[in-house]
Amino acid sequence: MLEEAASRTESLWARAQDVLASGLWTVSQGAFRYPDGVFPILADSGEGYWLRDSTGARYVDWIMGWGPVILGYRHPEVEAAIAAQLKAGPLLSLLHPLEIEVAEEIRRMVPCAGRVAFGKNGSDVLGAAVRVARAATGREGVLVHGYHGFHDWYMASHPECDGIPESLRWLVRSFPYNDLPALRRIFDEFGGHLAAVVMEPTNVTLPAPGFLEGVRALTREAGVLLVFDEIITSFRLARGGAQEAFGVVPDLACVGKGLANGMPLSALVGRRDLMEVLPRVGYGLTYRGETLSLAAARACLAVHAREPVAEHLARIGEAVRTRFRDDAARLGVACGLFGPPARMSFAFSPAGGITGMGLQTLFVQECVKRGVLTNGNLLPSYAHDDEAVERSASAFSSALEVVARAIAARRLDGFLHVAALRIFYEDGKLLETGAT
């Protein structure tokens, strides 16, 4: 049976490589990023915090669809809501009451949400936010911090991204996080041309005291709109997202992952006067009012409203971080889990001539071999419990022991199941590797 499942998986993987186009930014397709014969290739199903792949192997999943599955796979209330709504149809020709009800609930939770406009993914609503900012201010420049989707306005800041008109590249530039003096200098030089500052309020680094408040003051003084990209942090750091957690309210915000527990739904929210600009900027999606996702969102937000979801995520994440930190210290491996406890990323310092990326690749491989799925990120869900913490901490400890041995040996060959890349070594050397 296992051999048959493995053969079927190999066949499907070959078909996928032939028919599916996948790019560098396709973060959800893990096997395209870790094609090492260890990382699972195809998913079969999920339940709670467990993910089963196409061979029947089960993993404690810390990716959770890259964060959207915030309540856990197959949450019964969400599943029941989708099933009930399916009987009425997934897409109808008129506005459905669900859209109104979900928007009202978002407004009750998210501080800046005067009005709400729905999309299907983060790129949709971030593109709309920038267009609103440009229309409202009469300016075109945008400052960014973080990743904000695949649309031209943002990808113009990445010279390596092809297919972007050169005329757009000068309109967007990045700014350093937690560096108010640097941001002030940019404002002094370009402030009169700026429409918006678009930023993740936090990622792997927490905001320094006064930083977000300083950004808010700078933008307000210059008449520049502050847009929080809360696609990941919304409902995860607090019911009202990072703006509630840190007490800094933007002009516009984009929410998404965590809104509908894996169903495709996002929203642009913001001040009423700014949201009234939306009809002027050509925003519209056929599937905006798709009712299955809205039904899932209504159920998901009901859970957020009555249960301590964000608090649970923080507790679980901190428990994992504590165990990981203690084991790393015991083994002398310089690494950590960074970011808010509800949204963390692993980072390894170079050691033994091996880069941090090389050590993290080995760590991910060893976690997967021990039944724990991570791609370098750790995104707790409401389904993760103390057993998930214990299983994961044990796997992380064993994986760190392998990393420590590789550091002591000053090599990855014999440890990695793939050929080591030049970027895995500090001096760029390339070694042939074999399976352990």
N, C-alpha and C positions, 0 to 999 in steps of 0.2 A: 504493500500500500504506500509506504514512504517512498519507495523507488518510483512508483507510478506518479506520485504527486511531484517529486523532484523533476521527473522527465517532462511532465506537463508544464511545470514552471519554466524550465529551460526553453521549451518550445514557445511559450507565451512571451518570454523575454526576447527571443529572437524576432518574433513578430512585432513586438513593441519597438525594437530598434529599427525595424524596417519601415513601419508605418507612422510612428509618432515623432513629431518634431518637438524637441525639448531644448530649451536654452539655459544659459548660465543662471538666470534668475528664477528658474522654475524650482522653487525651494521645496515644494511638496513631494516631488518625485525623488525620494531619497536614493534609490538604487542608481539613478543617473549620476549622483554625486559621490557615492561610495560603492562603485562596482568592483568589489574585492572578493567576491565569493563567500563573504561572511555576512555582510549587511543584507537583510531580507529584501527580496526583489519585488514581490507582489503581495498586496494585502488581500485577505479573505474576509475578515469580519472583526468587529470590536465589541467588547462588553465591559462596561465599567472602565477600569484603567488597563484592561488587557487588550492586546492586539494579536490576532492570529494571522499568520501569513499563509501563502498558497500551498506550502508544504505541510501545514498543520502545526508548525512551531508557534508557541505562545511567548509573548514578551510583555513585561511591564513597560508600558508606553509613556514616555515623558515628552513626546513630540505633540501628540494629541491633535493631529491634523494641522500642525504649526500654530496651535493655540486656540482655534475656534471651539473645540470640543471641551468647553470649560466645566460642564456638569458631568462629563464622562460619557462614554459611548452608550447609546441606547437608553438614555434616561427615560424612565417610563412615562412621565408627564409630557415630555416633549414628543415622544413617539406616539402617544395617544392623541395629542393635538393634531399632529400631521395626518394620522389615519382618519380622524373625524373630518378634517377639512377636505381631504381628498374626495369625499363623497359629494362635495359641493363644487369641485373643479379647482384646478391649480391656477388658472389664469382666466379672468373674466373681462368683459368689455367695458365695465364701469368701475368706478372707485368702490372698493370693498370696505365695510366697517372695520375690518381688522387693521387696515392701514391707519385709520384714525386712532384706534385704541392703542396700538403699539407706539405711535408718535406721542400720545398723551402720557404713556408710562415712561418713555424716554425723557420727556420734559420734566416729569416729577423727580427723576433721578439725577440727570446731568445738569450741573449748575448753569452752563451757558446756553442751554437749549431753549431758546424762545420759540423757535419753529424748527420743523424737521423735514428733510427731504431724503427719500430712500434711494439706495443704489444696490448693486449686487456684490461689489468687492471694494477694496480700499482705493484702488486706482480711480474708480468712477468718482467717488465723493471727494477725493483729494484734488482731482482735476477740476471738479466743480468749485471747490473752495478757492482755488487760485484764480479761476475765471471771475468769480464773484468779487474777490479782492481787487483784481485789476479794474473791473467795471466800477466798483464803488469808489476807488481812489483816483482813477484816471492815470495810474502809473503802471509800469510793466515789470520792474525788477523784483526778484524773489530771493530771499536768503533761506537756506535749508540746513537742517541737521537731522540726519537719520535717513532711512530708506522710505521713499514715498510713492512707490508704484512704477508702472512701466510707461506711463504717458510721456509725450515729448517734453512737456514743460519741465519735468524733473530729470528725465534721463539725459537731457541736454547738459547736465552737470557732470556727466560721465564721458570723457573723451573717447573711451574704449567702446562706447555704444555706437554702432553704425546706424545709418539711416535717419539721423537727426539733422534737420536743416541747420547749417552753420549760423544762420541769422538768429537762431534761438539761444545759442550757447552763451552769449554775453548777458542774457537776461536772468540767469540763475547762477548763484555761487554759494558754496558752503561756508559755514562759520564754526569755530571751535566751541565745544561744549564747556560750560563752567569757566568761561573766560570773558567776563563782562568788559574789561578794557579793550580787548580785541574787537568785540562787537560794537563798542562805541566808536572805534576808529573806522569801522566799515560804515557805520551810520553817518559819521562826519563826512566821509567821502561820497557816499552813494545815497544817503537818506532821502534826498529829494526825488530819487528815481524808484524808490522801493514801494511796492504795493503790499507785500506781506513777508512775515517771518513764519516759515512752516517748519515745525520741529516736533520730534518725539520728546515729550517732557522728561522722560527718562528711558534709558535703554540698559546697558550693562553698567553704567555709572549713575549713581544717585546725584541729584542736583545739590551743589554746594549751598550752604545757608545764604539766602538772599539772591541766588542766581536767577531763579524763575521770576521772582519779584522784580529784579532789575531789568530783565527782558521785557516784562509787562510794562514797566515805567518807560523804558526807551521807546517801545513801539507806540505807546499812547502819546508821548510827547511829540513824536515825529509824524503822527497821523498814519502809521503803518499798522495793518491788521495783524494780530497775533493768531495764528492757526495752530492748534494742537493736533498732531497726528496721534490719535488715541485708538487706532485700529487694534493694537495689541493691549494697551493698558486699560481701555474702557472695560468696566465691570470686573476687572482683574485686580487692580490695586485697591479699589473701593467701588461701591455701587455707582458712584458718580465719576469713577475713573481717577486719573492722576490729578485732574483739576480739583476734585474733592480732597484727595489724599494730601496734596501739597498746598491747598488753599489759594491757588492762582487761577483766575478765570480768564480764558481766552475770548477773543471775539467770535471765532468759529472753531469747531472741532469736528473731527471725523472719527466715528465709532464703527466697530464692525465685529472683529473676532470676539466671541463671548456673547454676542447679541442673540444668536439663534442656534447655538450649540452644534455648529457644523453645517447648518443650512446656509445657502448663499444669501447674505443680507448685510448691508452696511447703511450708514446714514450720515448725512451732513447736517449738523445742528449749529445754531448760532443765534445772535441777536436778531430780533424781529426785523429791524430796519435793514439789516444786511441780507437776511433771507428773502426779503421782498425784491432783491435784485435778481434772484434766480431766474425768473421768466425772461429776463433780458439776455441771458448768456447761453441760451440754446440747450439747456440741460434737459434731457429726457431719455428714458430707457423703456423699451417695450415691456420688459420683465420687472419693472420697478414694483408693481403691485402684485407680484406672484404670491398667492395666498398660502402655500404650504410653508414657505419660509417665514411669513408673517405670523402664522399660527404657532410655529416653533418659537418665534421670538416672544410672543405673548406668554407662552408657557414658561420659557426660560426666564423672562423678566419677573414673572410671578415668584419663581424660586428665589431669585436675587432679592426680591422685596421682603420676603418673610424669613429667609434663612441666611446664616453668616457665611456666605460663599467666599467672599474676599478674605475674611479672617481665617477660614479654613485653609485656603491656598497659601496664605502667609505662614501659617503654623507648619504645614507639611513641608513647604520649601525650606524654612529655617531648620527644621529637624534634619533634612537631608544635608543641608550645607554644614551643619555642625559636625555630623558624622564624617563627611568628606574632608573637612578641614583637619579634624583630629587624625584621620588615617594618613593624610598627606604629610602632616607634621611628623608623625611616627616614622614614616618611610623616608623622610627627607626630600620629598618631591615638591618643588616650588610650583604651586598651582592653586587655583581657587575657583569658587563659584561666585560670580559677580552679578550685581543688579539687585533689584527688589526681590524678596524671597518668593513672590508669586510669579516672577519672570526672570530666570537666571541663565547665565551662559558660563561654560567651563573655559578657563584660560590657563595655559601652561607656559612657564618661562623656559627659555632655551637652557638645555643642560646636556652635558656629555657630547657636545658638538652637534646636537640634534635641535632643530628649531621647535618652537612651541607648537607649530602646526603639525610637525611630524609626530611629536609626543601625543597630541590630542587625537590624531588619526589612529594611533596605536591604542589609546585609551578607549575610543569609540568601538574599535574592533573587539577588544576584550570584553567590553560591556555586553555587546550583542551576543558573543559566544556564551555569556552567562545569563542570557534571557532578559536583558534590560535594554530597551531601545532608546537611544539618544543620538542626536546628530550634532552634539556640542551644545545643545540648549536643553533647559529643564523647565518645563511648563506644567506645573501642577494643575490637576483638575479637582473638582469637588468629590470625585469618586476615589481619588487616591487616599489611602488610609495608612494606619501604622504598619500594617503588613507590607504594603507597597514600599514604605520607607525602609523597613528591615531588609526586604529582598534586595532593594536597590543599593543600600549601604553595603551589604555583603558583596554584591557584584562590583561596586566601585572600589572596595578595599582590595579585592583580588586583582582587578584591572590595574590599580595603582602599583601593586607588587610587580606586575609584569613591566610596567613603565619604569620602575626603579631598576629592574634588572637590565633593561635596554640602556638606560643612562649609564649604569656601571660598565656595561660592555662597550659603550660609545658607538653603538650601531643599531640599525633597525633590521638588518638582514637576519633571518632566523626568527624574527618576532612578527613582522608584518606578513600578511598573506598576499601582498601585492608588491610589485617592484617599487622601491622607494623613489620618490621624485627628488630632483635636485633641491627643490625648495624645502625638503625635509631636513637638509643638512646645512649647518651654518656656513661651511666653506663651499657649498654647492657641489660637493662630490656626489657621485652616483654609484650606488652599490647594487649588485644583484641580490635579490632576496629570495628566500625559499620559505615554504610553509613550516610552521612549528609542529 
